[in-house]
Structure formats: structure tokens, C-alpha cells
Amino acid sequence: MKISLPILVVAFETDFGGVVSNTRYLEYIERARYALWHAAGLQVEKTWKEFGVQGVVRRVEVDYLGFAKHEDELEISVEVAEIGRATLVLAYQLSRPGDGAVLMRARQTMAFLSSSWRPTRVPEVFRASLSAQSP
């Protein structure tokens, strides 16, 4: 499954020179993951209540390839790169469609916790929902 969403850079995301802080890219990653979860019908509170499981970030690898500026129109895409027994890996790309620049690529490894806060395998509901075709 793969989705994309637009991002408009606003003033508070930038430094005095109008350049986006690299820490904001991590926020963009989180926005994209939540959008992916929701597109797949996997709202965090719902999966916790119904299935007693929660995804947690285990690792993030980021390659910063360029920079964005105030009022840039960006697009972040996220797709499922792999689903293992105990982890799920998501791949991200942040780009500026106006000039085709790729500003960041990242991989995020998710682990899962049960309602007793113990590690658990990737739940079947995540496997089935995230293996579906893009909405």
C-alpha cells in the first residue's frame, strides 16, 4: 500500500532564513504514517481497543538530500517496504513537485506491543490492511 499527501511549509517550521528545520522532516514522517494507518482503516485508538495492539517506532533512518523553504509546496509519500514476523518497515520520500527535487528519503521500522505492553508479532489485521492496494 502506498499513499501521498501534500504539505505546505508554514513559517513556524522554518529558521530565520526561511529554511525548514531537519527535525520537521520527522514530523512529516509521522503525519504520513498516520495517514497511511487511517487509509488502511487502522486508527490507533480503534486498533488498541479492538485488537489490544499498538505499533511503536523502533528505528528511523533518514537521508537528508535537500532543503525546503517557507511556503514550499511539498509532497510526502509512504509505502510498506516489508512486513516481517515482528516488524513492519515503511519507506518515505519527501519531494517538491514544483521542480521535482527529492528532499528526503527515510525508512521507519515499527514494532508492536500487546495490551500487556510486551512485544508481539505483526498483527494479522495490519498485514491484511496494509497489503491491500492503495485507496
C-alpha positions as CSV (number, residue, x, y, z in Angstrom):
1,M,0.0,0.0,0.0
2,K,1.2,3.5,-0.8
3,I,-0.2,6.9,-0.3
4,S,0.9,10.5,-0.7
5,L,-0.1,13.7,1.0
6,P,0.6,17.4,0.4
7,I,2.5,19.6,2.9
8,L,2.6,23.4,2.7
9,V,5.6,24.7,4.7
10,V,4.5,27.4,7.2
11,A,6.6,30.0,9.0
12,F,6.9,28.3,12.4
13,E,8.6,25.3,10.7
14,T,11.5,27.4,9.5
15,D,14.5,29.2,10.9
16,F,15.3,32.9,10.5
17,G,16.5,32.2,6.9
18,G,13.2,30.6,6.0
19,V,14.7,27.0,5.8
20,V,12.8,24.1,7.2
21,S,14.4,22.5,10.3
22,N,15.5,18.9,9.7
23,T,13.5,17.9,12.8
24,R,10.3,18.9,11.0
25,Y,11.0,16.1,8.5
26,L,10.5,13.6,11.3
27,E,7.1,15.2,12.0
28,Y,6.2,14.9,8.3
29,I,7.1,11.2,8.5
30,E,4.7,10.8,11.5
31,R,1.9,12.6,9.6
32,A,2.4,10.3,6.6
33,R,2.3,7.2,8.8
34,Y,-0.9,8.3,10.5
35,A,-2.4,9.0,7.1
36,L,-1.4,5.5,5.9
37,W,-2.8,3.9,9.0
38,H,-6.1,5.8,8.5
39,A,-6.3,5.0,4.8
40,A,-5.9,1.3,5.8
41,G,-8.6,1.6,8.5
42,L,-6.1,1.2,11.3
43,Q,-6.8,4.2,13.6
44,V,-4.6,4.0,16.6
45,E,-7.3,4.1,19.3
46,K,-9.5,1.7,17.4
47,T,-6.8,-1.0,17.0
48,W,-5.8,-0.6,20.6
49,K,-9.4,-1.1,21.8
50,E,-10.4,-3.8,19.4
51,F,-7.3,-5.8,19.0
52,G,-5.2,-4.9,22.0
53,V,-2.2,-4.0,19.9
54,Q,-0.2,-0.8,19.2
55,G,2.5,0.0,16.7
56,V,5.6,1.8,18.1
57,V,8.5,3.3,16.3
58,R,11.7,1.2,16.8
59,R,14.0,2.8,14.3
60,V,14.2,5.7,11.8
61,E,16.9,6.1,9.2
62,V,16.8,9.5,7.3
63,D,18.8,10.7,4.4
64,Y,18.5,14.5,4.0
65,L,19.0,15.2,0.4
66,G,17.9,18.8,0.1
67,F,16.1,21.6,1.9
68,A,12.7,23.1,1.9
69,K,11.8,26.8,2.4
70,H,8.9,28.8,3.7
71,E,5.7,28.3,1.6
72,D,7.2,25.5,-0.5
73,E,4.5,23.0,-1.6
74,L,5.8,19.5,-0.8
75,E,4.6,16.0,-1.1
76,I,5.4,13.1,1.2
77,S,4.8,9.5,0.1
78,V,4.8,6.5,2.3
79,E,4.6,2.8,1.3
80,V,5.0,-0.5,3.0
81,A,8.5,-1.7,2.2
82,E,8.3,-5.0,4.1
83,I,6.3,-6.9,6.6
84,G,8.3,-9.3,8.7
85,R,7.3,-11.6,11.5
86,A,7.8,-9.0,14.3
87,T,8.5,-5.7,12.4
88,L,7.0,-3.6,9.7
89,V,9.2,-1.3,7.6
90,L,7.8,1.8,5.9
91,A,9.6,3.8,3.2
92,Y,9.2,7.6,2.8
93,Q,10.1,10.2,0.2
94,L,9.6,13.9,0.6
95,S,9.7,15.9,-2.6
96,R,9.0,19.3,-4.0
97,P,6.8,18.6,-7.1
98,G,7.3,22.1,-8.5
99,D,10.9,21.3,-9.5
100,G,11.0,17.5,-8.9
101,A,13.6,17.8,-6.1
102,V,13.7,14.9,-3.7
103,L,14.5,16.4,-0.3
104,M,14.5,13.3,2.0
105,R,14.2,9.6,1.9
106,A,13.6,7.6,5.1
107,R,12.9,4.1,6.4
108,Q,11.0,3.6,9.6
109,T,10.8,0.3,11.4
110,M,7.7,-0.4,13.5
111,A,7.4,-3.0,16.3
112,F,4.2,-3.9,18.0
113,L,3.2,-4.1,21.7
114,S,0.3,-6.1,23.1
115,S,-2.1,-4.8,25.7
116,S,0.3,-6.1,28.4
117,W,3.0,-3.9,26.9
118,R,5.0,-6.8,25.6
119,P,6.4,-7.2,22.1
120,T,4.2,-9.1,19.8
121,R,4.3,-10.2,16.2
122,V,2.8,-8.0,13.4
123,P,-0.9,-8.5,13.9
124,E,-2.9,-10.1,11.1
125,V,-5.2,-7.0,10.9
126,F,-2.1,-4.9,10.0
127,R,-0.8,-7.5,7.5
128,A,-4.2,-7.7,5.7
129,S,-5.0,-4.0,5.8
130,L,-1.5,-2.8,4.7
131,S,-1.1,-5.4,2.0
132,A,-4.2,-4.0,0.2
133,Q,-4.0,-1.9,-2.8
134,S,-3.8,1.9,-2.5
135,P,-7.1,3.6,-1.9
